[in-house]
Amino acid sequence: MKTICVIGLGYIGLPTATVLADSGHMVIGVDVNEKAVELINQGKIHITEPYLAEKVAAAVRDGRLRAQTVPAVADAFILAVPTPFTGGKKADLSYVKSAAKSLLPYLRKGSLVILESTVPPRTTCDVLVPLLAQSGFKIGRDVLVAFCPERVLPGNILKELVTNSRVVGGINEASAAAARELYATFVKGEIYETDATTAEMTKLMENTYRDVNIALANEFAKIAEYAGVNIWEAIRFANKHPRVNIHQPGPGVGGHCIAVDPWFIVEKAGGRAELIEKARQINDGMPRYVVESMKKILAGVAKPKVALLGLTYKPNVDDCRESPSLKIAEILKQEGFTVAAYDPFVKTKGAASLSEALYEADLAVLLVNHDDFNFLNPEKIGPLMRQRLVFDTRNALRHQDWEAAGFKVFVLGAGQNLEWDVKNQDGTAYFAR
Ligand code: SAJ
C-alpha cells in the first residue's frame, strides 16, 4: 500500500485515482477546481463516465480517496492535467509546469513522479526533469521520473484502465522499474518498460495512426461520392482482407486526443510530418464538406431549417470538445441557415427535445450515432418536418424505414445522390439502388 497523489481530477485523473484506491492505495486527488474537489469529497462526480460515480462514492466512503486543492507528501505523484493547444497548434504545457511546481515542496527522497498527460516528444526530459530538479534532489536517483501515457477510451475508461497494456517510460531504468511496480498493482495487461521519449512518441503515434486512417476513410468517402460507389459497402468488403482495417468516414474527428495529438508530432518534426499534417487538414475539412453536401441537398429551398442530431464528439458520451457537430452548426449559421440541434447527452446546448429540433425542419442530419438514435421513428418524425429529407453522415439509420416513411435519404460517402447527379448530365444511372 502506497500513498499516491493524483494531480488533475479530470477524465483520466479521477478514474485513475479510484482504480488506485480500489487496489488498496491511499489516494489524495488534487485539482484546482474547488467545486470538483468539494463534489468528490461528497462522493459525487463532475464528469460523466460509466461506473465512475459508484467507484468514487465507494472510495471516498472507505476513506481511500480524498480530494484537495493542493498536493501532499506522497510516495508517488501522478500528473494527469490537460495539455490543450496554444494558438498555432502547439502544445500548451502550462498546466504540466504548474502541476510540477506545485508538488516540489512535497517531494521526498524516494518519491516517484509520473507524467500521464499527452505531451510532445522530449517534454519529460527537457521540461519536467529540469523543473523537478529545482527541489534540490538528484533527479533519477533521489526522485524517480517516468512518462506513462494513458490509452483508455472515453466511455470504457474503468475497464480499459485495468485491462489495457501499458508502456512505462523512465528517464532511467530505475524510474521505469518503479513505475512498472506501481502500475502492476492494478493493471492486468502487459507492462512494457522503455525510455520516456519512446513512451511519449508511442502515445502520439497511436492517436496519429487513427487520425490518418480516418482521414483516408474520409478521402475514400469523397471519391466514392464522385464515382457512384457506396463507401460503407466498399470499406466493409475491403476490411474482409486479413491485413486491411480501414476506419469509418464521418463528419470529422473530435475529442481532446485524436484531433489534437498529431499536432504535437508536427510541432517537433521539423517539417517531416507531411502525411500527418495533411490528414489533420482532411479531417478538419469534413465539417465544411458536410455543410457543402447539405447545401446541395437543399438547393432551391428558401430559408432552410436544418435539424442536427448529435452534438458530442462521439456516440454515447456527453463530451463536446472539438466536436465536428459544433463546427457544422457554426458554419451553417454563418451561411444563413436556421439551425436547431438535439443531443440526448447534452442538455445545456441545443433544443430541449427532439421534436422541438425537428419541428418544421427541411433536413434532418444525423451527426452522432448515439444508441438512443436507433429508436428514431421516421413515421413520427415525418409529419413534424417541412420536408422529408434526411442526411446520414454515419450510415447508422435504417434507410429503408425512412424511405418507407416518405423520406429521401442521403448518406455521406454513398454516391447515389450528391456529386454523381451533378456530374452526370446524360441522365444515366450509374447503378440502381
Ligand atoms: N472517428 C471517425 N471514424 C472512426 C473512428 C473515430 O470518424 O472510424 C471519430 C469519432 O467520431 C470521434 C473521433 O474520431 O469524433 C475520436 O474518437 P475515438 O473513439 O476514435 O477516440 P477518442 O478520442 O475517444 O480516444 C482516443 C483513443 N485512441 C485510440 O483509439 C488510438 C483512446 O484509446 C485514447 O486513450 C484517447 O484517444 C486518448 O486519451 O488519447
Residues whose N, C-alpha, C, O or C-beta is under 5 A from the ligand:
A	BS01	SAJ	E150 R151 V152 L153 P154 E206 N207 R210 I214 H247 Q248 P249 G250 G252 V253 G254 G255 C257 I258 Y313 K314
